[in-house]
Amino acid sequence: MSTPLPSAKLGAFLRAHRELLKPADVGLVATARRRTPGLRREEVASLSGVGLAWYTWLEQGRVTASRQVLGAVTRALRLDAAGQRHAMRLAGYHDPALSADEDGGSGELAAAVQPVLDSWTASPAVLLDRYFDLLGWNAAWGALWGSPETVPADRRNLMWLMVADRRLRTVLRDWEPLAMNVFQHFRAQAGPALEDPRTDEVYRRLDEDAPELRHWWGCHSVAELTARTVVVEPAGIGGIELSLSSFHPVDDPSALVLLFTPASATDRARMGALTERPLRSVDPGAGAGRQAG
């Protein structure tokens, strides 16, 4: 059952977004002597229809908020749908994490979806659970990124692969925007349930294996995973343009399928040549090896 709780994490999230807004963003006139970055607390309180003292306590994690009032605050802060959902979950308005017994359907889901993944012979595809752990992948995914089977189970996670697998970061051109968007979506979907053991474990593994990206794990941004075009450059093949799309299986809306479709006949032919190579393994001991930027 969803229960509102005082939350320092919610307060930090709201404060971070308040400081990003400019007065003009919400129809206010900026004065010449503003010392506060972004909006003032009293401005957010006024726009939300709440008292200044109460809003201050909300940012300090000292009070709870109803769904309706928190909704007003998030709208005043111009949060998008992902940001509003994240704020609600940080406040305690989210479904509890499934128990091991309740979450036992992942194997059945993987078995049902695997034939679909395999049907995309030239399009890398992967099935993720609510924690972004890999439940299934096709041969094209393994040919492009390396076989996830050799990665320890506690690190067989899309976020870990995005930041700590040297091959993925080497092959993927413009790695950082996609990696950040994946993390923002991960945070929006799994990040709020910080008391969940697997979510906590994923964050710890990221912190251990990619410490130079620690500022990512401490950020408060969330977002939907957006469709985009990415370019990969496998050695000896040439550049391949892939269109990223995603969808949720009907049987489990918390799961996610990522599909990278070749953008042209040339790209499809190059992916076909890549899948004919002997399958290489992901190096589970490879750290990120370079600073994001």
N, C-alpha and C positions, 0 to 999 in steps of 0.2 A: 504494500500500500504506500502511496506517495505521501511523504511527510515533510512539511517545511521545517527547516532548521537554520539557526544562525550560522552563517558561513563566512569565514574570513576569505576563502577563495572566491566566493561571489563578490565580496566587497572589492577585492583586488581586480577582478575582471571588470566590474562597473567603473572603477576609478581609472583603469587603463584606457577604457573607451571614452570616458568623459574628457580625459586629457588630450585625446586625439581630435576632438571636435573643435571647430572654430565657431565663434558667435554667429558668423554669417551662415553657417551650415543649418542653423535652426531659426534663422530669421531675426537674429539679434544684431544690434549695432555695437561694434567693438569700440571701447574707449582707449584713449592714448596711454592710460596708466594701468594696464592690466599686468599683474605679476604672475598670475596663475596660468600655467599652460592649459590650453583648451578652455572648456567651460568651467565656471565656478559651481560649487555645490548648490548654492542658492538658486542658480539658474536652472539646473537640472530639477531641483525640488519644485520650482515654480512651474516648469513645463510639464512635470509629472502630476501636479496637483497634490503634493504631499508637503509636510512641514520640513523646514531645513534641519532641525534637530534630528528628526526621525531619519531623513536621508543620510545625514552624517553618520548616525549609528549603523545604518544599513551598510555603508562602505566600510565601517569598522568591524563588521561582523557581530554586532551586539543585538540585533533584532531580526525577526523573521518578517516575510512579506507574503501576502496572499497572491495567488496567481494573477488576480485582476490588477493589483497595485504594481506588482513586479512587471506585468505586461506594459503598464503605463510608463514605468521607468525605462524599460528597454526601448520602447517606441520613442521616448524623448531623446535617448542616446543614439537614435537612428540605426539600431542594430538590424541586420538582415535576419532572415528566417533561421539560419544556422546559429547566429549569435543569440537570438531569443530563446531557442531550444536549449542552448548550452547554459544560459543564465537560469532557466527554469530547473534544469537538472542539478546545477550547483546549489540551488536553493532547496533541493530535496524532492522536486516534482518530477520524478522519473521512476520507471519500473525498476524493481529490485533486480539485482543480478540473478541469473538462473543458477540453480544448484547443479552439481555434477549430474544428478539423476535427471533433472529437467532438461539439461542441455545435451542429452545423450543422442539427439537426432543429427548431429553434425556428420557422423559417418554415413547415415542414410542419405543425407542431402548431397554429400560428396559423390556417393555412388550414383545418384540420380542425375547429377549435373555433369559428371565426367564424360559421358558420351557426347554431350553438347560441346564441351571444350575440345574434345578430340576431333570433332567435325570441322573445326577451323584449322586446317592443316598449315596454312601460311600466315595465320594471325595469332600472335602470342596472346594467351588468355589464362586467367587465374581465378580461382574461387577463394574468397576470403570470408572468415567468420566475423563476428562483431568486434573481435580484438585485432582484426587484420592478420590473424594467423592464416597461413596457406592451407586450405583443405584439399585443393586439387589444382592441377595445371596441365597444359598440353605440351606436346613435343616442341612446338615452335617457341613456347616460353623457355623451356630448358635449353634450346639451341641458342637463343639470344642472350639470356641472362645467366645460364648455368643451371645445373640440376639442384633443386632445393632439397632433394633427398639426403644429400651429404651434410646439410646444415643441422646442427643439434636442434632438437624439437623446441627448446625454449627460445631459440633465435630464428625459428622458421616463420618469420613475421615480415610483412611487407615493409614496415617502417625500418626494421633492422636492416633488411636488404637494401633499402634505399640509401641509408647513411653509412653502413659499415661494410658493404661489399664492393671491393675495388673494381671488379669487372663491370658491375652495373654502372658505377660512376664514370668509368673510362669509356664505356660504349655509348652511354647516353649523352648527347650534346645538350647543353643548357640544362644540366642536371638539377640545379638548385630550385628553379621555380616549380617544377613538378614535385620534387621532394618536399618542399614546404607546403604545397597544396595537399599532398597526401597526409602530411602530419596535421595540418589544420582540420582535415576531415576526420582523421583518427581521433583528434582531441574532441571534436564535436560529438562523435559517436560513442567512443569508449572512454574518453578522458574524464567525464564527470563522475563516473563510478570509481573514484580513487580508492575506496575501501575494498574494491574487488581485487582478489589476489592476482589474477592474471594481468589486469591493467597495471597494477603496481609493479609486477615483474617485468612487463614490457618497458616501462619507464626506466627501471633499474638497469636493464640490459643496454638500453640506449645510452644511459649515462656512463656505464662502464666502458662501452666499446666505441663511443664517439664523444669523448669529453669535450672536444673542441667545439661541439655544437650544443653545449650545455645551455646557451642562451635561447636556443629553440625550445628546449623542454620547459623553460621557465616563462615563455611568452603566453599571452592570453588570447591570441587570435584564433578564430575558428572559421571554417568556410565549408561549403559544399565542394565536392570533387568535380571540377568543371571539365567538359569536353575540350580537347585541345589537340594540336598536331605536335608530335615530337619527332626528332631526328635521331636515329641510332647509327653508329659507325662501327660495325664489326670488322675486325682486321681481315683484309683481303677480299672484302665483299663490296665496299663502297657505302655511301650514305643511303639509308632507307628511311623514307618518310612514313610515319604511322599515325593514324587517327585514333585517339583514345576515346573510348566510350565506356559507360558503366550502367549496370542495371541490377535490380534486386530480384533474386529468384522468388517465384510466387509462394513456394512452400516455406520460405524463411525471409521475411523482409529485412531482418537484421544482417543477413549475409549480403555479399556484394561480389559481382562478377566484373572484372576489368578485361576489356577487349581492345587490342591494338591492331587495327586493320590497315594493311598496306594501302597507300593513297593512290597508287597507279599500277599499271601492268608491270612496269619496270621494278617497282618496289616489291610487288608480289613475286616476281621472278627471283629477285635477290634473296627474299625470305625463303623461297623454295630451295635455293642453293645452300643457304645457311643450315636449313633443317637436315640436309643430306650429310653434313659433316658429323664426325663422331661427337657424341655429347660430352661436354666438359662439365666439371663440377664447380660449384661455388666454393670459394675458400672460406671455411667458417672461422678461421683465425685472423682474417684480414680486417684490420681496422680501417676507418674512413680514410686516413692517410693524407688528408689535406684540409685546409680551412675553407669553409664555405665562403663564397664571395664571388 
